[in-house]
Amino acid sequence: MVPKFKISIYILFAAAMLFIWGCEHSSDDIPTGVPVNVESLIETGWDNFSSGNYGEAIDNFLEASSRDAEAIEAYLGLGWSYMRDGQFNTAKSKIDGVWSLMSLGVVTDPTEIARYSAESYACLAGVYTGLYPENIAVNCPLVVSYVDSTLLVDADFVFTYDADVDREKLLVSKADAQFAMSDFAGALYSISELDSTLINNSAIVEYHSEEPFIVETLFDSTTVLGYGRLTIPGAQLIDVIIVTDDALTNSAGGFLEYTVAGFSTAGTQITFFGVPAPQTGNYYLVTYRNAVDYVEFMAELRELIDLYRVIYLPI
């Protein structure tokens, strides 16, 4: 049996140890406020994003994603914040997280699925806009593809957390990428969705519709398809829209259409194919856009794109 005075000593010793422990640990180590939940972290993250505090936004979204691995909004926020911070490859990986969670069925509401899809595509358009100077041949087509994907999901796109990122800004990024990859016709059409001055009201760009030209050369590709080549004298071609046979009609009663295989940019030749195979001596109707002076056309197109790049700053 333990004497009572020894029990008292033990109790006093334990109390003293608790007192010492309490003195060594400040009250800052003990959570006394309202716990920060995932939704609050995400909200704070977007507030920081909107204020341009991308580093702080990244911290908020990272903590939210660590607390809830299925917090898809946190991954979207990370993608956009890293993209705006110039960390493009990390941004791509975070948007991959959005796609992964969507594939797992984390989001079921069709409206939200559309939003996450469009805003993820738009983020990737921004990523590859930032990356394209490193490799124009690879990255510019991706800018075009992701802009198209965004606008396919939402034709009137406006980013939820930055209203300045909208359809118009995406089209400027697309036109800029197309110009960089020498797709001048594509750049013309993209920027013309914002400003039709060059395509419709310019002495530089001409539109020719259904002018007849004869096949100059015929060469076979297969036993079924033959390729015809037309020459449009004096042309400086921007785009060839359609080639039809003025002597043949389709089931709808219109002229039979052929597929344009290519044309010489700023040149005069058009290559096309279809069934029945083009025959030397046949006449075909051609609808195309032509530059009066191709060098001046490119200069005016570049000037127009740059004008709108100033108005609509990069994504």
Phi and psi in degrees as a GROMACS rama.xvg file:
@    title "Ramachandran Plot"
@    xaxis  label "Phi"
@    yaxis  label "Psi"
@TYPE xy
-82.2274  127.555  VAL-2
-58.8171  152.086  PRO-3
-64.7061  -34.5408  LYS-4
-67.7227  -30.3069  PHE-5
-69.4659  -38.9802  LYS-6
-59.7204  -41.7761  ILE-7
-62.5851  -39.9076  SER-8
-62.5593  -43.9582  ILE-9
-59.8391  -42.27  TYR-10
-64.3772  -44.0445  ILE-11
-63.8255  -38.331  LEU-12
-64.4526  -44.5098  PHE-13
-62.6213  -41.2896  ALA-14
-64.1115  -38.8579  ALA-15
-65.2989  -40.4995  ALA-16
-64.3356  -40.0021  MET-17
-63.0645  -38.7671  LEU-18
-64.5966  -44.7882  PHE-19
-63.1409  -43.7507  ILE-20
-59.4411  -41.9173  TRP-21
-65.652  -33.7567  GLY-22
-71.5897  -32.3908  CYS-23
-78.243  -16.1638  GLU-24
-113.927  116.886  HIS-25
-72.0163  163.101  SER-26
-70.1612  -14.1459  SER-27
-66.0417  -22.7633  ASP-28
-79.9732  -10.408  ASP-29
-106.361  117.319  ILE-30
-64.4548  118.83  PRO-31
-116.776  -15.2493  THR-32
-90.6178  -170.757  GLY-33
-72.8618  128.023  VAL-34
-57.9044  139.318  PRO-35
-82.8807  120.332  VAL-36
-96.9195  172.885  ASN-37
-62.324  -43.0525  VAL-38
-60.3399  -39.6231  GLU-39
-67.2272  -40.15  SER-40
-62.3793  -42.1847  LEU-41
-65.3362  -43.0314  ILE-42
-61.0028  -44.3252  GLU-43
-63.8238  -38.3445  THR-44
-59.3906  -45.0728  GLY-45
-69.5823  -33.0751  TRP-46
-61.8162  -44.0938  ASP-47
-66.4623  -38.9837  ASN-48
-59.0292  -48.0308  PHE-49
-63.4381  -27.2595  SER-50
-88.3496  -0.709904  SER-51
83.0054  9.02994  GLY-52
-90.7345  71.9763  ASN-53
-68.7256  -33.9844  TYR-54
-62.9809  -44.463  GLY-55
-67.8787  -37.2609  GLU-56
-62.273  -41.4984  ALA-57
-60.0883  -44.3824  ILE-58
-59.5728  -44.0361  ASP-59
-61.9161  -47.9472  ASN-60
-68.7742  -35.7153  PHE-61
-62.7611  -43.5696  LEU-62
-64.8375  -39.7541  GLU-63
-63.0788  -43.1587  ALA-64
-70.1336  -28.1548  SER-65
-73.6523  -28.252  SER-66
-82.1537  -28.9326  ARG-67
-142.482  104.047  ASP-68
-65.2465  -14.499  ALA-69
-104.55  16.3786  GLU-70
-78.9273  83.6849  ALA-71
-61.8504  -32.6917  ILE-72
-64.0289  -32.3829  GLU-73
-66.6865  -39.0636  ALA-74
-68.5234  -38.581  TYR-75
-62.4459  -44.5387  LEU-76
-61.6776  -39.066  GLY-77
-64.8016  -42.7294  LEU-78
-57.8044  -50.0297  GLY-79
-68.0757  -39.1461  TRP-80
-68.3269  -44.4947  SER-81
-63.8908  -38.6255  TYR-82
-61.889  -47.787  MET-83
-65.966  -26.2797  ARG-84
-83.8978  -0.293319  ASP-85
82.4441  8.4209  GLY-86
-95.9053  74.5735  GLN-87
-67.6935  -42.5731  PHE-88
-67.8253  -36.5645  ASN-89
-66.594  -38.3476  THR-90
-58.8165  -43.445  ALA-91
-58.7849  -42.921  LYS-92
-65.7929  -33.9039  SER-93
-72.8251  -35.9672  LYS-94
-67.3947  -31.8147  ILE-95
-58.3673  -34.8829  ASP-96
-64.174  -35.8462  GLY-97
-62.8146  -47.4993  VAL-98
-61.7215  -39.4658  TRP-99
-63.0612  -45.2609  SER-100
-67.1439  -35.3035  LEU-101
-65.6951  -38.343  MET-102
-67.4787  -23.5885  SER-103
-85.4186  -2.72701  LEU-104
82.2664  21.6699  GLY-105
-63.4321  -33.6534  VAL-106
-110.402  129.447  VAL-107
-119.273  -21.0137  THR-108
-71.624  124.415  ASP-109
-56.7668  -36.8353  PRO-110
-65.2821  -41.9237  THR-111
-70.8556  -36.2269  GLU-112
-59.6608  -43.928  ILE-113
-63.8682  -41.1698  ALA-114
-64.3241  -49.0041  ARG-115
-62.5133  -36.6985  TYR-116
-65.1208  -51.8154  SER-117
-63.2103  -43.2569  ALA-118
-73.3276  -26.8219  GLU-119
-72.7381  -43.721  SER-120
-59.7453  -44.2056  TYR-121
-63.431  -38.6646  ALA-122
-61.6648  -43.2266  CYS-123
-67.3956  -32.5499  LEU-124
-60.9433  -40.1344  ALA-125
-66.5241  -40.1685  GLY-126
-58.0028  -50.6282  VAL-127
-77.1979  -20.242  TYR-128
-64.8244  -40.5437  THR-129
-69.6318  -31.7613  GLY-130
-88.8029  -18.7782  LEU-131
-63.3253  -27.9279  TYR-132
-60.7402  -23.5101  PRO-133
-72.6963  -31.9623  GLU-134
-158.453  88.3706  ASN-135
-60.1367  -42.6047  ILE-136
-62.7113  -33.4034  ALA-137
-90.7967  -46.338  VAL-138
-83.6461  -32.7198  ASN-139
-62.6914  -44.6789  CYS-140
-60.0418  -29.7717  PRO-141
-71.6433  -36.4085  LEU-142
-58.1414  -49.2848  VAL-143
-60.0319  -45.525  VAL-144
-62.5211  -44.2958  SER-145
-73.7956  -31.3853  TYR-146
-64.8565  -46.0068  VAL-147
-60.0921  -41.5486  ASP-148
-64.7411  -40.341  SER-149
-59.6786  -49.4385  THR-150
-75.9455  -18.9199  LEU-151
-70.7553  -38.1765  LEU-152
-74.0459  -41.2327  VAL-153
-143.399  100.468  ASP-154
-64.7798  -23.6923  ALA-155
-112.713  43.7458  ASP-156
-55.8118  133.928  PHE-157
-139.759  125.715  VAL-158
-68.3161  132.894  PHE-159
-56.4036  -37.82  THR-160
-107.131  7.66987  TYR-161
-160.983  96.6564  ASP-162
-65.0148  -13.8939  ALA-163
-73.5192  -17.8046  ASP-164
-90.6817  100.962  VAL-165
-140.265  -172.397  ASP-166
-54.23  -44.0746  ARG-167
-63.4683  -43.8937  GLU-168
-64.138  -39.2173  LYS-169
-64.0455  -40.4446  LEU-170
-64.9168  -36.3221  LEU-171
-64.5695  -43.4944  VAL-172
-61.8294  -39.5147  SER-173
-64.9598  -46.9096  LYS-174
-61.6332  -40.5268  ALA-175
-63.3155  -43.5565  ASP-176
-65.6943  -40.9922  ALA-177
-63.9626  -39.9411  GLN-178
-63.8537  -41.6059  PHE-179
-62.6434  -31.6941  ALA-180
-95.0568  14.9973  MET-181
65.9465  22.9963  SER-182
-92.0675  75.7418  ASP-183
-69.4591  -33.8001  PHE-184
-64.9825  -45.55  ALA-185
-60.7936  -42.7328  GLY-186
-62.9165  -38.9501  ALA-187
-61.7034  -45.2214  LEU-188
-68.3248  -38.4058  TYR-189
-66.1209  -48.5421  SER-190
-71.3076  -24.9121  ILE-191
-70.6105  -16.8159  SER-192
-69.241  -18.0639  GLU-193
-103.207  -32.8167  LEU-194
-150.201  111.758  ASP-195
-90.5095  9.14244  SER-196
-55.7736  -49.1474  THR-197
-70.8424  -40.3936  LEU-198
-79.7281  -28.6612  ILE-199
-113.024  -26.0113  ASN-200
-126.432  34.8401  ASN-201
-119.277  146.799  SER-202
-81.012  -3.67725  ALA-203
-89.9873  -37.846  ILE-204
-104.15  122.507  VAL-205
-109.7  146.189  GLU-206
-115.538  121.407  TYR-207
-115.839  130.093  HIS-208
-121.673  123.887  SER-209
56.0012  47.6842  GLU-210
-90.8716  130.039  GLU-211
-77.8506  134.952  PRO-212
-138.21  150.978  PHE-213
-93.0158  149.908  ILE-214
-65.7253  129.028  VAL-215
-89.3958  -43.5513  GLU-216
-137.667  144.709  THR-217
-123.599  130.031  LEU-218
-142.303  140.157  PHE-219
-82.9983  144.453  ASP-220
-105.572  -49.7066  SER-221
-136.383  -176.362  THR-222
-72.3092  -17.3562  THR-223
-100.448  -48.5873  VAL-224
-99.2322  134.778  LEU-225
-116.805  147.364  GLY-226
-103.843  131.848  TYR-227
-107.504  154.294  GLY-228
-128.498  126.495  ARG-229
-107.06  148.989  LEU-230
-120.934  126.992  THR-231
-104.957  104.301  ILE-232
-56.4287  131.806  PRO-233
76.0367  3.55143  GLY-234
-76.4843  154.283  ALA-235
-128.692  82.902  GLN-236
-65.7991  131.929  LEU-237
-97.3081  -44.3336  ILE-238
-158.397  147.719  ASP-239
-113.087  120.211  VAL-240
-90.4871  -44.2941  ILE-241
-160.076  147.652  ILE-242
-124.694  129.236  VAL-243
-130.87  159.974  THR-244
-97.4447  119.209  ASP-245
-75.5536  -5.79187  ASP-246
-105.486  -10.0333  ALA-247
-121.051  144.162  LEU-248
-120.155  156.945  THR-249
-94.3663  -175.53  ASN-250
-63.7274  -23.5868  SER-251
-87.0288  -1.50005  ALA-252
92.4897  -2.4454  GLY-253
-90.8335  173.246  GLY-254
-64.7652  145.228  PHE-255
-68.7852  126.582  LEU-256
-93.9177  143.166  GLU-257
-111.575  157.246  TYR-258
-87.476  128.32  THR-259
-81.4056  116.389  VAL-260
-84.1804  -25.7912  ALA-261
169.169  171.233  GLY-262
-154.697  160.649  PHE-263
-84.8627  112.189  SER-264
-60.3681  129.368  THR-265
66.9259  10.5845  ALA-266
-114.403  -156.828  GLY-267
-120.339  -10.8394  THR-268
-100.291  143.04  GLN-269
-127.594  133.553  ILE-270
-112.388  135.07  THR-271
-147.62  164.306  PHE-272
-151.672  166.128  PHE-273
167.042  -174.442  GLY-274
-123.585  129.521  VAL-275
-68.6143  153.286  PRO-276
-60.2095  139.586  ALA-277
-58.4176  143.79  PRO-278
-118.651  139.317  GLN-279
-57.6509  130.085  THR-280
103.122  -18.9096  GLY-281
-71.9085  153.758  ASN-282
-104.5  143.75  TYR-283
-133.126  148.555  TYR-284
-95.2523  134.975  LEU-285
-125.299  130.794  VAL-286
-110.912  124.673  THR-287
-153.648  164.968  TYR-288
-111.74  139.35  ARG-289
-132.473  145.106  ASN-290
-99.8777  132.244  ALA-291
-65.7831  -40.217  VAL-292
-140.424  108.057  ASP-293
-66.2472  -37.5458  TYR-294
-63.0979  -43.4993  VAL-295
-66.9222  -36.5722  GLU-296
-59.7502  -47.8114  PHE-297
-63.1377  -38.4223  MET-298
-64.9106  -43.2903  ALA-299
-68.7926  -36.6646  GLU-300
-64.9262  -45.2922  LEU-301
-61.1712  -41.3871  ARG-302
-62.9492  -40.617  GLU-303
-67.3636  -42.6497  LEU-304
-62.5446  -44.6342  ILE-305
-64.2234  -35.7584  ASP-306
-58.2644  -45.4637  LEU-307
-78.682  -21.2341  TYR-308
-67.2528  -31.7608  ARG-309
-71.6945  -40.7527  VAL-310
-69.0082  -45.6729  ILE-311
-110.211  93.6379  TYR-312
-60.4427  161.112  LEU-313
-52.9141  152.207  PRO-314
